[in-house]
């Protein structure tokens, strides 16, 4: 932040022309503060995410829910020495997305609350908008309460929200890629305009 020792600092939206056409979430970008940060190497590659590890109060109850509601399959159990947890790995057969459920030997009886520091919610993407309607019908069939299909914030697409047995918030969403591509093009045009204006004027 400005005035701090952090090597990246926000660029005020006012310095980027045309930002009034962008959603509020895109009006701050970050640039490297070369007066503070040493030369940085290229960021190493990532190849997607492998799993999310959720702490649950009742391992068997959560396993049944994720298998019945989301069609996950149990692939292994593990109780690492001195971890204080029993872990169960579940894999979604179509997407190969994985969830590891962990129950502590002395589990906290309180349900999940996204207002605490840490996880807010899990999001799962669906291929087509119509798949959300199919998910809504499936959730009704298995008795899982949900929000119904709703338009997402800032026209990003559509989604469905629901809660697991520990109150963990889940979202199925369809991304409106055209919306984001249009905003990214606007961002790029604004950056080019700002760079052109910053060039020294030759006499």
N, CA and C of each residue as an Amber inpcrd file, in Angstrom:
protein
   609
   0.8430000  -1.1850000   0.0000000   0.0000000   0.0000000   0.0000000
   0.8830000   1.2420000   0.0000000   0.3740000   2.4170000  -0.4370000
   1.1870000   3.6170000  -0.4460000   1.7330000   3.9110000   0.9390000
   3.0340000   4.2330000   0.9890000   3.6530000   4.5550000   2.2490000
   4.1180000   3.3520000   3.0300000   3.8770000   2.1420000   2.5360000
   4.3020000   0.9390000   3.2350000   5.5290000   0.3790000   2.5510000
   6.0610000  -0.7280000   3.1030000   7.2370000  -1.3530000   2.5210000
   6.8770000  -2.4410000   1.5240000   5.5900000  -2.6030000   1.2260000
   5.1720000  -3.6370000   0.2880000   5.6980000  -3.3030000  -1.1000000
   6.3300000  -4.2820000  -1.8070000   6.9430000  -3.9840000  -3.1040000
   5.9530000  -3.7290000  -4.2250000   4.6700000  -3.9340000  -3.9920000
   3.6620000  -3.6140000  -4.9900000   2.6880000  -2.6190000  -4.3900000
   2.3160000  -1.6420000  -5.1620000   1.4060000  -0.6340000  -4.6420000
   0.3010000  -0.3720000  -5.6520000  -0.9080000  -0.0050000  -5.1790000
  -2.0120000   0.2100000  -6.1100000  -1.8100000   1.4520000  -6.9590000
  -2.2400000   1.3740000  -8.1980000  -2.2530000   2.5360000  -9.0730000
  -3.6440000   3.1340000  -9.0070000  -3.8000000   4.4000000  -8.5890000
  -5.1360000   4.9880000  -8.4850000  -5.8720000   4.9180000  -9.8120000
  -7.1750000   4.6530000  -9.7240000  -7.9730000   4.5230000 -10.9400000
  -7.9370000   5.7920000 -11.7700000  -7.7850000   6.9440000 -11.1100000
  -7.8130000   8.2120000 -11.8310000  -6.6720000   8.3340000 -12.8290000
  -5.5970000   7.5510000 -12.6550000  -4.4650000   7.6400000 -13.5680000
  -4.6760000   6.8190000 -14.8270000  -5.7650000   6.0590000 -14.8810000
  -6.0320000   5.2230000 -16.0410000  -7.2540000   5.7620000 -16.7730000
  -7.0770000   6.4370000 -17.8990000  -8.2090000   7.0250000 -18.6200000
  -9.2190000   5.9650000 -19.0240000 -10.4720000   6.3550000 -19.0010000
 -11.5240000   5.4560000 -19.4400000 -11.9750000   4.4630000 -18.4000000
 -11.4740000   4.5630000 -17.1690000 -11.8220000   3.5830000 -16.1530000
 -13.2740000   3.6940000 -15.6940000 -13.9390000   4.8070000 -16.0360000
 -15.3320000   4.9320000 -15.6360000 -16.2050000   3.8940000 -16.3280000
 -15.6890000   3.2660000 -17.3720000 -16.4610000   2.2410000 -18.0770000
 -16.2370000   0.8610000 -17.5020000 -15.3370000   0.7330000 -16.5350000
 -15.0210000  -0.5720000 -15.9740000 -15.7310000  -0.7680000 -14.6510000
 -16.0320000  -2.0110000 -14.2900000 -16.6380000  -2.2680000 -12.9900000
 -15.6810000  -1.9090000 -11.8730000 -16.2550000  -1.6530000 -10.7040000
 -15.4470000  -1.1930000  -9.5760000 -14.3440000  -2.1690000  -9.2190000
 -14.5740000  -3.4560000  -9.4170000 -13.5710000  -4.4430000  -9.0370000
 -12.3290000  -4.3870000  -9.9090000 -12.3940000  -3.6620000 -11.0300000
 -11.2530000  -3.6130000 -11.9310000 -10.6110000  -2.2340000 -11.9650000
 -10.9670000  -1.3450000 -11.0360000 -10.4520000   0.0110000 -11.0950000
  -9.1670000   0.1950000 -10.3180000  -8.6270000  -0.8520000  -9.7340000
  -7.3270000  -0.7870000  -9.0850000  -6.4740000  -1.9250000  -9.6060000
  -5.3150000  -1.6010000 -10.1460000  -4.3850000  -2.6440000 -10.5420000
  -3.1100000  -2.4350000  -9.7390000  -2.1940000  -3.3750000  -9.8360000
  -0.9700000  -3.2920000  -9.0550000   0.2330000  -3.2380000  -9.9810000
   1.1860000  -2.4290000  -9.6070000   2.4070000  -2.3010000 -10.3750000
   3.5850000  -2.4350000  -9.4320000   4.6870000  -2.9360000  -9.9250000
   5.8340000  -3.1390000  -9.0650000   6.4930000  -1.8170000  -8.7220000
   6.7750000  -1.6260000  -7.4390000   7.4820000  -0.4440000  -6.9620000
   8.9730000  -0.7380000  -7.0490000   9.6040000  -0.3060000  -8.1300000
  11.0010000  -0.6570000  -8.3680000  11.9510000   0.0770000  -7.4400000
  11.4620000   1.0720000  -6.7010000  12.3280000   1.7550000  -5.7460000
  12.5310000   0.9260000  -4.4930000  11.6730000  -0.0790000  -4.2740000
  11.7690000  -0.8840000  -3.0640000  12.0840000  -2.3410000  -3.3510000
  11.5810000  -2.8730000  -4.4610000  11.7080000  -4.3030000  -4.7090000
  12.9690000  -4.6120000  -5.5000000  13.6770000  -5.6950000  -5.1730000
  14.8200000  -6.1220000  -5.9790000  14.3430000  -6.7010000  -7.3040000
  15.2840000  -6.9770000  -8.1990000  14.9420000  -7.6030000  -9.4670000
  14.2450000  -8.9320000  -9.1960000  13.0780000  -9.1380000  -9.8230000
  12.2960000 -10.3380000  -9.5560000  12.3970000 -11.2960000 -10.7280000
  12.5260000 -12.5900000 -10.4240000  12.5480000 -13.6220000 -11.4430000
  11.1300000 -13.8780000 -11.9430000  10.9720000 -14.4560000 -13.1390000
   9.6320000 -14.7980000 -13.6210000   8.9190000 -15.7190000 -12.6350000
   7.6220000 -15.5240000 -12.5010000   6.8350000 -16.3500000 -11.5840000
   6.7820000 -17.7800000 -12.1100000   7.0630000 -18.7920000 -11.2770000
   6.9940000 -20.1880000 -11.7350000   5.5930000 -20.5550000 -12.2000000
   5.4950000 -21.6070000 -13.0130000   4.2210000 -22.0140000 -13.5950000
   3.3480000 -22.7580000 -12.5930000   2.0500000 -22.6380000 -12.7940000
   1.0640000 -23.4760000 -12.1220000   0.3110000 -24.2540000 -13.1920000
  -0.1970000 -25.4040000 -12.8190000  -0.9150000 -26.2380000 -13.7780000
  -2.3060000 -26.5630000 -13.2380000  -3.0200000 -25.5130000 -12.8010000
  -4.3400000 -25.7030000 -12.2330000  -4.2610000 -25.9960000 -10.7470000
  -5.4210000 -26.1600000 -10.1250000  -5.4740000 -26.5050000  -8.7090000
  -5.7630000 -27.9940000  -8.5710000  -5.2830000 -28.5930000  -7.4850000
  -5.4430000 -30.0360000  -7.3230000  -6.5720000 -30.4040000  -6.3790000
  -6.7400000 -29.6470000  -5.2990000  -7.7720000 -30.0030000  -4.3370000
  -8.0010000 -28.8500000  -3.3750000  -9.0800000 -28.9510000  -2.6380000
  -9.3240000 -28.0640000  -1.5100000  -9.5510000 -28.9620000  -0.3040000
  -9.0180000 -28.5540000   0.8390000  -9.1110000 -29.3570000   2.0550000
 -10.0530000 -28.6520000   3.0250000 -11.1600000 -29.3020000   3.3580000
 -12.1810000 -28.7100000   4.2110000 -12.2340000 -29.4290000   5.5520000
 -12.2410000 -28.6670000   6.6250000 -12.4490000 -29.2480000   7.9480000
 -13.9460000 -29.3790000   8.1970000 -14.3810000 -30.5720000   8.5690000
 -15.8050000 -30.8380000   8.7870000 -16.0080000 -31.3860000  10.1940000
 -17.2580000 -31.3160000  10.6540000 -17.5550000 -31.7900000  12.0080000
 -17.8470000 -33.2780000  12.0550000 -18.4270000 -33.8170000  10.9870000
 -18.8040000 -35.2300000  10.9350000 -18.3870000 -35.7630000   9.5690000
 -17.3120000 -36.5250000   9.5400000 -16.7300000 -36.9690000   8.2720000
 -17.7040000 -37.8070000   7.4550000 -18.3990000 -38.7310000   8.0990000
 -19.3200000 -39.5990000   7.3600000 -20.5100000 -38.8140000   6.8150000
 -21.0270000 -37.8850000   7.6030000 -22.1560000 -37.0760000   7.1370000
 -21.7660000 -36.2450000   5.9190000 -20.6020000 -35.6070000   5.9730000
 -20.1640000 -34.7820000   4.8460000 -19.8410000 -35.6330000   3.6280000
 -19.2590000 -36.8050000   3.8540000 -18.9680000 -37.7070000   2.7320000
 -20.2500000 -38.0830000   2.0070000 -21.2670000 -38.4670000   2.7630000
 -22.5470000 -38.8480000   2.1550000 -23.1210000 -37.6960000   1.3500000
 -23.0250000 -36.4810000   1.8720000 -23.6050000 -35.3160000   1.1980000
 -22.8890000 -35.0300000  -0.1170000 -21.5580000 -34.9860000  -0.0990000
 -20.8190000 -34.6580000  -1.3230000 -20.9590000 -35.7510000  -2.3810000
 -21.0870000 -36.9950000  -1.9470000 -21.2810000 -38.0730000  -2.9180000
 -22.6920000 -38.0460000  -3.5060000 -23.6760000 -37.7970000  -2.6770000
 -25.0660000 -37.7960000  -3.1430000 -25.4040000 -36.5380000  -3.9300000
 -24.9850000 -35.3990000  -3.4370000 -25.3870000 -34.1320000  -4.0420000
 -24.5130000 -33.7650000  -5.2360000 -23.2060000 -34.0320000  -5.1450000
 -22.2910000 -33.5680000  -6.1890000 -21.5990000 -34.6910000  -6.9460000
 -21.9360000 -35.9390000  -6.6250000 -21.4270000 -37.1040000  -7.3550000
 -19.9190000 -37.2890000  -7.2010000 -19.3920000 -36.9660000  -6.0140000
 -18.0030000 -37.2860000  -5.7120000 -17.8880000 -38.7610000  -5.3380000
 -16.6800000 -39.2960000  -5.4600000 -16.3910000 -40.6850000  -5.1170000
 -15.2230000 -40.7350000  -4.1380000 -15.3410000 -41.5470000  -3.1050000
 -14.2620000 -41.6920000  -2.1270000 -13.1260000 -42.4960000  -2.7500000
 -11.8970000 -41.9880000  -2.6150000 -10.7510000 -42.7120000  -3.1650000
  -9.7480000 -43.1460000  -2.1000000  -9.7140000 -42.4620000  -0.9480000
  -8.7920000 -42.9300000   0.0880000  -9.0740000 -42.2390000   1.4100000
  -8.6630000 -42.9000000   2.4950000  -8.6680000 -42.3350000   3.8420000
  -7.2350000 -42.3120000   4.3500000  -6.9530000 -41.3580000   5.2150000
  -5.6170000 -41.2830000   5.8050000  -5.7100000 -40.5990000   7.1570000
  -4.9030000 -41.0910000   8.0980000  -4.7930000 -40.4620000   9.4170000
  -3.3110000 -40.2550000   9.6990000  -2.7450000 -39.1600000   9.1890000
  -1.3100000 -38.9250000   9.3830000  -0.9560000 -38.8490000  10.8650000
   0.1670000 -39.4330000  11.2030000   0.6050000 -39.4320000  12.5950000
   0.7550000 -38.0080000  13.1020000   0.2480000 -37.7690000  14.2890000
   0.3650000 -36.4990000  14.9980000  -0.3710000 -35.3440000  14.3100000
  -1.1770000 -35.6320000  13.2870000  -1.9130000 -34.5410000  12.6340000
  -3.1500000 -34.1530000  13.4250000  -3.6950000 -35.1260000  14.1600000
  -4.9330000 -34.8610000  14.8740000  -6.1550000 -34.8950000  13.9800000
  -5.9950000 -35.3560000  12.7370000  -7.0910000 -35.3760000  11.7720000
  -7.2020000 -36.7490000  11.1150000  -8.4240000 -37.0880000  10.7340000
  -8.6650000 -38.1520000   9.7680000  -9.1080000 -37.4830000   8.4770000
  -8.4110000 -37.7810000   7.3890000  -8.7010000 -37.1600000   6.1000000
  -9.3140000 -38.1780000   5.1520000 -10.2230000 -37.7000000   4.3200000
 -10.8470000 -38.5410000   3.2940000 -10.8350000 -37.7730000   1.9800000
 -10.2460000 -38.3710000   0.9510000 -10.1530000 -37.7340000  -0.3620000
 -11.3030000 -38.1880000  -1.2430000 -12.0040000 -37.2170000  -1.8220000
 -13.1100000 -37.4680000  -2.7400000 -12.7620000 -36.8530000  -4.0890000
 -13.0960000 -37.5510000  -5.1650000 -12.8120000 -37.0610000  -6.5150000
 -14.0980000 -37.0550000  -7.3320000 -14.2730000 -35.9840000  -8.0950000
 -15.4040000 -35.8880000  -9.0160000 -15.0010000 -36.5540000 -10.3210000
 -15.7380000 -37.5660000 -10.7290000 -15.3010000 -38.4120000 -11.8370000
 -15.2540000 -37.6870000 -13.1740000 -16.1460000 -36.7310000 -13.4010000
 -16.1550000 -36.0330000 -14.6840000 -15.0420000 -35.0040000 -14.7870000
 -14.8940000 -34.1700000 -13.7580000 -13.9380000 -33.0590000 -13.8270000
 -12.5960000 -33.3740000 -13.1920000 -12.5350000 -34.4480000 -12.3870000
 -11.3610000 -34.8110000 -11.5890000 -11.0460000 -33.7710000 -10.5120000
 -11.9990000 -32.8920000 -10.2230000 -11.8410000 -31.9970000  -9.0780000
 -11.8350000 -32.8390000  -7.8090000 -11.0190000 -32.4450000  -6.8440000
 -10.8860000 -33.2250000  -5.6130000 -11.2000000 -32.3700000  -4.3960000
 -11.8150000 -33.0080000  -3.4150000 -12.0360000 -32.4090000  -2.1040000
 -11.4550000 -33.3580000  -1.0740000 -10.7050000 -32.8140000  -0.1400000
 -10.2400000 -33.5970000   0.9970000 -11.0260000 -33.1200000   2.2150000
 -11.7760000 -34.0200000   2.8130000 -12.5330000 -33.7130000   4.0200000
 -11.7160000 -34.1560000   5.2230000 -11.6080000 -33.2960000   6.2070000
 -10.8290000 -33.6330000   7.3870000 -11.6200000 -33.4200000   8.6600000
 -11.6500000 -34.4430000   9.5160000 -12.3100000 -34.3190000  10.8140000
 -11.2540000 -34.3840000  11.9020000 -11.2350000 -33.3620000  12.7550000
 -10.2680000 -33.3180000  13.8430000 -10.6730000 -34.2830000  14.9470000
  -9.6740000 -34.7880000  15.6520000  -9.9530000 -35.6850000  16.7720000
 -10.8100000 -34.9780000  17.8180000 -10.5970000 -33.6900000  17.9790000
 -11.4200000 -32.8690000  18.8680000 -12.0500000 -31.7730000  18.0160000
 -13.1420000 -32.1180000  17.3560000 -13.7530000 -31.2160000  16.3860000
 -14.4370000 -30.0370000  17.0720000 -14.3050000 -28.8660000  16.4630000
 -15.0150000 -27.6700000  16.9130000 -16.4920000 -27.8460000  16.5550000
 -17.4020000 -27.7030000  17.5120000 -18.8210000 -27.9380000  17.2070000
 -19.4900000 -26.8140000  16.4280000 -18.8220000 -25.6650000  16.2890000
 -19.4480000 -24.5280000  15.6170000 -19.4560000 -24.7290000  14.1020000
 -20.5370000 -24.3160000  13.4240000 -20.5830000 -24.4320000  11.9620000
 -19.6720000 -23.4120000  11.2940000 -19.4460000 -23.6080000  10.0100000
 -18.6340000 -22.6960000   9.2120000 -19.2890000 -21.3170000   9.1470000
 -18.4440000 -20.2770000   9.1260000 -18.9160000 -18.8970000   8.9850000
 -17.9340000 -18.1720000   8.0730000 -18.3890000 -17.7640000   6.8820000
 -17.4930000 -17.1300000   5.9080000 -16.9990000 -15.7640000   6.3560000
 -17.5490000 -15.2250000   7.4390000 -17.0630000 -13.9370000   7.9330000
 -15.7580000 -14.0700000   8.7090000 -15.3920000 -15.2900000   9.0650000
 -14.0940000 -15.4980000   9.7020000 -12.9940000 -15.4740000   8.6430000
 -11.7810000 -15.1740000   9.0720000 -10.6480000 -15.1590000   8.1480000
 -10.4300000 -16.5580000   7.5810000 -10.1960000 -16.6330000   6.2810000
  -9.9620000 -17.9150000   5.6290000 -10.8910000 -18.0940000   4.4470000
 -11.4510000 -19.2590000   4.3270000 -12.3150000 -19.5810000   3.1960000
 -13.6000000 -18.7560000   3.2160000 -14.0080000 -18.2850000   2.0440000
 -15.3130000 -17.6400000   1.9080000 -16.3130000 -18.6040000   1.2680000
 -15.9790000 -19.1370000   0.0910000 -16.8360000 -20.1390000  -0.5300000
 -16.0540000 -20.8990000  -1.5860000 -16.6300000 -21.9970000  -2.0510000
 -16.0650000 -22.7750000  -3.1480000 -16.8860000 -22.5240000  -4.4040000
 -16.2170000 -22.3620000  -5.5370000 -16.9170000 -22.1400000  -6.7900000
 -16.5880000 -23.2270000  -7.8010000 -17.6230000 -23.7550000  -8.4610000
 -17.4500000 -24.7760000  -9.4950000 -18.0810000 -24.2720000 -10.7880000
 -17.3050000 -24.3060000 -11.8560000 -17.7820000 -23.8000000 -13.1380000
 -18.5210000 -24.8850000 -13.9020000 -19.5830000 -24.4890000 -14.6060000
 -20.3110000 -25.4140000 -15.4760000 -20.0730000 -25.0030000 -16.9240000
 -20.1120000 -25.9550000 -17.8670000 -19.7530000 -25.6420000 -19.2570000
 -20.7050000 -24.6720000 -19.9470000 -22.0140000 -24.8370000 -19.7300000
 -23.0050000 -24.0360000 -20.4450000 -24.0340000 -23.4750000 -19.4660000
 -24.6760000 -22.3900000 -19.8770000 -25.7010000 -21.7750000 -19.0300000
 -26.8170000 -22.7610000 -18.6850000 -27.2040000 -23.6070000 -19.6390000
 -28.2950000 -24.5490000 -19.4040000 -27.9460000 -25.5770000 -18.3300000
 -26.6420000 -25.8040000 -18.1080000 -26.2440000 -26.7640000 -17.0790000
 -26.6770000 -26.3100000 -15.6910000 -26.8100000 -25.0110000 -15.4870000
 -27.2970000 -24.5290000 -14.1930000 -28.7480000 -24.9460000 -13.9650000
 -29.5540000 -24.9180000 -15.0150000 -30.9340000 -25.3870000 -14.8850000
 -30.9580000 -26.8750000 -14.5350000 -30.0430000 -27.6230000 -15.1390000
 -29.9680000 -29.0560000 -14.8380000 -29.5240000 -29.2890000 -13.3970000
 -28.5850000 -28.4600000 -12.9300000 -28.1550000 -28.5790000 -11.5390000
 -29.2980000 -28.2390000 -10.5890000 -30.0570000 -27.2150000 -10.9110000
 -31.1830000 -26.8450000 -10.0520000 -32.1740000 -27.9990000  -9.9440000
 -32.4610000 -28.6490000 -11.0740000 -33.3790000 -29.7900000 -11.0590000
 -32.7950000 -30.9470000 -10.2540000 -31.4910000 -31.1790000 -10.4010000
 -30.8440000 -32.2580000  -9.6500000 -30.8750000 -31.9770000  -8.1500000
 -30.5670000 -30.7450000  -7.7650000 -30.5660000 -30.3970000  -6.3440000
 -31.9600000 -30.5560000  -5.7440000 -32.9740000 -30.1900000  -6.5050000
 -34.3470000 -30.4090000  -6.0390000 -34.6060000 -31.9040000  -5.8330000
 -34.1200000 -32.7150000  -6.7730000 -34.3850000 -34.1540000  -6.7170000
 -33.7240000 -34.8170000  -5.5190000 -32.5490000 -34.3210000  -5.1210000
 -31.8430000 -34.9410000  -3.9930000 -32.1300000 -34.2320000  -2.6750000
 -33.0150000 -33.2380000  -2.7150000 -33.4240000 -32.5700000  -1.4850000
 -32.4130000 -31.6060000  -0.9120000 -31.5760000 -31.0060000  -1.7760000
 -30.5770000 -30.0360000  -1.3170000 -31.1080000 -28.6220000  -1.5440000
 -31.2710000 -27.8720000  -0.4680000 -31.7670000 -26.5030000  -0.5830000
 -30.7720000 -25.6460000  -1.3570000 -31.2860000 -24.7410000  -2.1940000
 -30.4020000 -23.8970000  -3.0030000 -31.1150000 -22.6040000  -3.3590000
 -30.3650000 -21.6970000  -3.9660000 -30.8750000 -20.3560000  -4.2670000
 -31.7090000 -20.2900000  -5.5310000 -31.6170000 -21.3170000  -6.3790000
 -32.1350000 -21.1860000  -7.7260000 -31.1180000 -20.4560000  -8.5850000
 -31.3290000 -20.4440000  -9.8810000 -30.3850000 -19.7940000 -10.7900000
 -30.5520000 -18.2830000 -10.6760000 -29.4530000 -17.6020000 -10.3910000
 -29.4710000 -16.1480000 -10.2240000 -28.4030000 -15.5030000 -11.1060000
 -28.6750000 -14.2670000 -11.5280000 -27.6530000 -13.5140000 -12.2510000
 -26.5750000 -13.0840000 -11.2720000 -25.3240000 -13.2270000 -11.6810000
 -24.2140000 -12.9050000 -10.7990000 -23.9100000 -11.4180000 -10.8080000
 -23.2120000 -10.9940000  -9.7920000 -22.8150000  -9.6010000  -9.6130000
 -22.0290000  -9.1040000 -10.8250000 -22.3040000  -7.8710000 -11.2470000
 -21.5830000  -7.2150000 -12.3420000 -21.6970000  -7.9580000 -13.6710000
 -22.8360000  -8.6100000 -13.8910000 -23.1070000  -9.2630000 -15.1770000
 -22.0700000 -10.3230000 -15.5330000 -21.4500000 -10.9240000 -14.5230000
 -20.3940000 -11.8960000 -14.8040000 -20.9360000 -13.2230000 -15.3020000
 -22.2130000 -13.4550000 -15.1650000 -22.7900000 -14.7220000 -15.5890000
 -23.9660000 -15.0750000 -14.7020000 -24.1500000 -16.3780000 -14.4550000
 -25.2470000 -16.8600000 -13.6270000 -24.7260000 -17.9350000 -12.6830000
 -25.4070000 -18.1020000 -11.5630000 -24.9370000 -19.0780000 -10.5990000
 -26.0410000 -19.6080000  -9.7060000 -25.6960000 -20.6500000  -8.9490000
 -26.5570000 -21.2460000  -7.9310000 -25.7370000 -21.3330000  -6.6520000
 -26.3530000 -21.0000000  -5.5230000 -25.6780000 -21.0870000  -4.2340000
 -26.3630000 -22.1250000  -3.3580000 -25.5520000 -22.8250000  -2.5780000
 -26.0860000 -23.7760000  -1.6080000 -25.0820000 -23.9490000  -0.4780000
 -25.4940000 -24.6430000   0.5760000 -24.6490000 -24.8730000   1.7480000
 -24.5170000 -26.3730000   1.9940000 -23.3080000 -26.7780000   2.4200000
 -23.1120000 -28.1870000   2.7720000 -23.5170000 -28.3970000   4.2370000
 -23.3900000 -29.6010000   4.7930000 -23.8620000 -29.8440000   6.1630000
 -23.1590000 -29.0160000   7.2330000 -21.9840000 -28.4780000   6.9290000
 -21.2770000 -27.6330000   7.8930000 -21.4590000 -26.1500000   7.5980000
 -22.4080000 -25.8400000   6.7340000 -22.7330000 -24.4630000   6.3660000
 -21.7020000 -23.8450000   5.4250000 -20.8170000 -24.6530000   4.8490000
 -19.8490000 -24.1310000   3.8810000 -20.5950000 -23.7620000   2.6050000
 -20.3130000 -22.5770000   2.1250000 -21.0140000 -22.0040000   0.9890000
 -20.3940000 -22.5190000  -0.3090000 -21.2340000 -23.0800000  -1.1830000
 -20.8060000 -23.5860000  -2.4840000 -21.5250000 -22.8190000  -3.5820000
 -20.8550000 -22.6840000  -4.7110000 -21.4430000 -21.9750000  -5.8450000
 -21.1670000 -22.7510000  -7.1250000 -22.2020000 -22.9590000  -7.9180000
 -22.0520000 -23.4360000  -9.2890000 -22.2700000 -22.2190000 -10.1780000
 -21.3660000 -21.9790000 -11.1030000 -21.5310000 -20.7710000 -11.9030000
 -21.1560000 -21.0050000 -13.3610000 -21.7820000 -20.1970000 -14.1910000
 -21.4430000 -20.1340000 -15.6070000 -20.9060000 -18.7460000 -15.8690000
 -19.6960000 -18.6830000 -16.3920000 -19.0040000 -17.4180000 -16.6040000
 -19.3750000 -16.8160000 -17.9470000 -19.7470000 -15.5530000 -17.9280000
 -20.0020000 -14.8170000 -19.1600000 -18.6550000 -14.3320000 -19.7000000
 -18.0010000 -15.1670000 -20.4900000 -16.6480000 -14.8630000 -20.9610000
 -16.6170000 -13.5970000 -21.8090000 -17.6730000 -13.3520000 -22.6010000
 -17.6960000 -12.1510000 -23.4430000 -17.6200000 -10.8890000 -22.5940000
 -18.2980000 -10.9060000 -21.4470000 -18.2810000  -9.7510000 -20.5470000
 -16.8550000  -9.4530000 -20.0920000 -16.1480000 -10.4860000 -19.6390000
 -14.8010000 -10.2700000 -19.1330000 -13.8210000  -9.9150000 -20.2470000
 -13.9730000 -10.5240000 -21.4080000 -13.0840000 -10.1890000 -22.5120000
 -13.2680000  -8.7330000 -22.9220000 -14.5050000  -8.2560000 -22.9290000
 -14.7560000  -6.8580000 -23.2590000 -14.1030000  -5.9370000 -22.2410000
 -14.2100000  -6.2850000 -20.9490000 -13.5980000  -5.4450000 -19.9150000
 -12.0790000  -5.4770000 -20.0030000 -11.5170000  -6.6340000 -20.3290000
 -10.0620000  -6.7210000 -20.4750000  -9.5780000  -5.8930000 -21.6590000
 -10.3560000  -5.8960000 -22.7480000  -9.9820000  -5.0560000 -23.8880000
 -10.0310000  -3.5850000 -23.5110000 -11.0430000  -3.1840000 -22.7370000
 -11.1140000  -1.8030000 -22.2810000  -9.9220000  -1.4610000 -21.3940000
  -9.5580000  -2.3880000 -20.5330000  -8.3980000  -2.1750000 -19.6670000
  -7.1340000  -1.9730000 -20.4870000  -6.9560000  -2.8160000 -21.4980000
  -5.7570000  -2.7160000 -22.3270000  -5.7210000  -1.3940000 -23.0810000
  -6.8740000  -0.9640000 -23.6180000  -6.9110000   0.3200000 -24.3150000
  -6.5720000   1.4630000 -23.3750000  -7.0860000   1.3970000 -22.1350000
  -6.7960000   2.4430000 -21.1580000  -5.3170000   2.4780000 -20.8140000
  -4.6950000   1.3040000 -20.6860000  -3.2650000   1.2550000 -20.3720000
  -2.4360000   1.8310000 -21.5130000  -2.8140000   1.5120000 -22.7560000
  -2.0730000   2.0550000 -23.9000000  -2.2080000   3.5730000 -23.9630000
  -3.4210000   4.0670000 -23.6950000  -3.6310000   5.5110000 -23.7090000
  -2.7980000   6.1910000 -22.6340000  -2.7680000   5.5980000 -21.4380000
  -1.9780000   6.1650000 -20.3490000  -0.4960000   6.1630000 -20.6980000
  -0.0230000   5.0800000 -21.3370000   1.3900000   5.0010000 -21.7150000
   1.7280000   6.0460000 -22.7700000   0.8210000   6.2540000 -23.7310000
   1.0670000   7.2550000 -24.7720000   1.1280000   8.6540000 -24.1750000
   0.2660000   8.9330000 -23.2190000   0.2490000  10.2600000 -22.6130000
   1.4850000  10.5010000 -21.7470000   2.0620000   9.4130000 -21.2460000
   3.2380000   9.5540000 -20.3830000   4.5250000   9.7490000 -21.1710000
   4.4890000   9.5150000 -22.4820000   5.6900000   9.6780000 -23.2900000
   6.0700000  11.1530000 -23.3750000   7.3660000  11.4510000 -23.3050000
   7.7820000  12.8590000 -23.4110000   7.4610000  13.4250000 -24.7870000
   7.0680000  14.6690000 -24.8010000   6.7360000  15.3480000 -26.0540000
   8.0250000  15.8450000 -26.6960000   8.2390000  15.4380000 -27.9230000
   9.4360000  15.8680000 -28.6370000   9.1960000  17.2000000 -29.3320000
  10.1480000  18.0940000 -29.1540000  10.0210000  19.4090000 -29.7630000
  10.3860000  19.4150000 -31.2370000
